[in-house]
Amino acid sequence: MAASLAQMAAARDVLRKVLFTAGILAVYRLGSAVPIPGVNDAVVRQAFASGEIFGFLNLFSGGAFFAFSVFALGIMPYINASIIFQVLTPVIPRLEELAKEGTEGQKKIAEWTRYATVALALLQATGLVFVALARIAPGGGAFTVPGVGERILVVLTLTAGATFLMWLGELINESGVGNGISLIIFAGIIARLPEGIINLVKLVLVHALSYPAFAVVLLGAVAIVAFVVFIQEGERRVPVQYPKRVVGRRVYGGQTSYIPMKVNAAGVIPVIFAISILTLPLTVASYWNTPFMRSVANFLQFGTWANLVLQFVLVVAFTFYYAAVVFKPDDVADNLRKQGGFIPGFRPGRPTAQYLERVSLHLTTVGAVFLALITVLPLGVVSLTHLQNLYFGGTSLLIVVGVGLDTLKQVQAQLLMRQYSGFLRT
């Protein structure tokens, strides 16, 4: 660790990227504490504390949701917009063509994603201000200044905050260490960690939580972190052999390489996608207080068996979908054939593609079950400790560990690139 820090300090451009990323995250945390003018914070916090879905959204916004700050919506509108376009890309021919056009096509899809983010943020803010607050805080007590104009100002402020967060994430991607959106979610969860630890200690001090149960929580957290790191770093190395070629008096090729296929190639993306999908009906149910919506909210509430089963199914489904979109066995086999490489024991072309497809299926199955089990882990913690509203569970740890590992790898890769001196020396 000390050697890596010394290398980073010596590589000025890498250090500049790390400091730039830290500055952007500091701006995000500062904005999470900036209140919206004309809003009664105490009334809003009390109103939102009544729903578990609001507590879950508060976790991923780093406490900005309960504080009803300018970043109360967090980065969820951008995530939902990204989900929409990733799901629609294989379905709509125009989007599929753009995805295959390379950088220019990706830029066009990214531009449409930004527009969709603004639209979703405006829709979510409107429902939050005009429907949710009107129901759970009747009489207009949530606003210090009555009138429609004040509510419209709050809607525009929330929309601008979500759009600004999207821009901060893109700044980290362009000028920082990358993983901009994931790092914003990471910072929001980490910001809530001290409060969660303090609450656990308070429960132990007032004897609401026994010492054995507290030890189970701590040991479980350590075990989960170790298990997540083990799975995240696990990979299957498929050997690839390149034949020797004689050109004139020289012999080229003959080396052995491998194709690294990770056990969990999707990372934390399926978990974030599943949570975003499940929060949508719960949010809508919290807006419209009808008997049908109340029954939907009670059925899908976080911690219920129905919610956990849906989380399990959605995480598995998104993991297989992401793996199918990212890894193309036919394309890999075709590229190997063009380069003269082959997998020992399999003929180039279709047999190689079928073998890679089987390996990918086996690895994706293990990764999908792993992600799903980690996601539903809070049920076991609640059953053992009898704690309620425990939002910092397996999902949060998975996101924190996964994003942390990916960010460290990117920084180490940039440091490694600067250790090569090149062909010419001065």
Secondary structure, DSSP 8 states (H G I E B T S, - for coil): -HHHHHHHHH-HHHHHHHHHHHHHHHHHHHHTT-B-TTB-HHHHHHHHTT-HHHHHHHHHTTTHHHHTBTTTTTTHHHHHHHHHHHHHTTTSHHHHHHHHTTHHHHHHHHHHHHHHHHHHHHHHHHHIIIIIHHHHSGGGTTBSS-SHHHHHHHHHHHHHHHHHHHHHHHHHHHHSSS-HHHHHHHHHHHHHHHHHHHHHHHHHHTTSS-HHHHHHHHHHHHHHHHHHHHHHH-EEEEEEE--EEEETTEEEE--EEEEEEETTTTTTHHHHHHHHHHHHHHHHHHHS--HHHHHHHHHH-TTSHHHHHHHHHHHHHHHHHHHHHH--HHHHHHHHHHHT-B-TTS-TTHHHHHHHHHHHHHHHHHHHHHHHHHHTHHHHHHHHH--SS--SSHHHHHHHHHHHHHHHHHHHHHHHHTT---S---
